[in-house]
């Protein structure tokens, strides 16, 4: 899965689960995001990601993302990369396991 897709998922999941939004930090990297639980604008890539319910659309990748929230956990599918993902939120950290990459990624919102 592309980094910008994971960033958007982290932002929207955090907004939906814990009402957090703003910037996304990952391993010393800062990505400015604007938006809320229904959509985000990634200032680094200039792409919008929006939707409602479980269905999002990433306008930069021209592909859908399925995002299902359950308590502090989430899971879904990225149609751009054809990869599943799952994650959780703990405090300000958003942990995403990307099945395509076969590893975890941590973001701070």
Long-range contacts (C-beta under 8 A, 24 or more apart in sequence): 1-78, 1-80, 1-81, 1-83, 1-85, 1-98, 1-100, 1-101, 2-61, 2-80, 2-81, 4-42, 4-44, 4-45, 4-47, 4-58, 4-60, 4-61, 5-58, 5-61, 5-65, 5-78, 5-80, 5-81, 6-85, 6-96, 6-98, 6-105, 6-107, 7-31, 7-33, 7-42, 7-107, 8-33, 8-40, 8-42, 8-47, 8-49, 8-56, 8-58, 8-65, 9-65, 9-67, 9-74, 9-76, 9-78, 9-85, 9-87, 9-96, 10-87, 10-94, 10-96, 10-107, 10-109, 11-35, 11-40, 11-107, 11-109, 12-37, 12-39, 12-40, 12-49, 12-56, 12-67, 13-67, 13-69, 13-74, 13-87, 13-89, 13-94, 14-89, 14-94, 14-109, 15-40, 15-109, 16-69, 16-74, 17-69, 17-71, 17-72, 17-74, 17-89, 18-72, 18-89, 20-92, 20-109, 21-109, 22-109, 23-109, 24-107, 24-108, 24-109, 25-107, 25-108, 25-109, 26-105, 26-106, 26-107, 26-108, 27-106
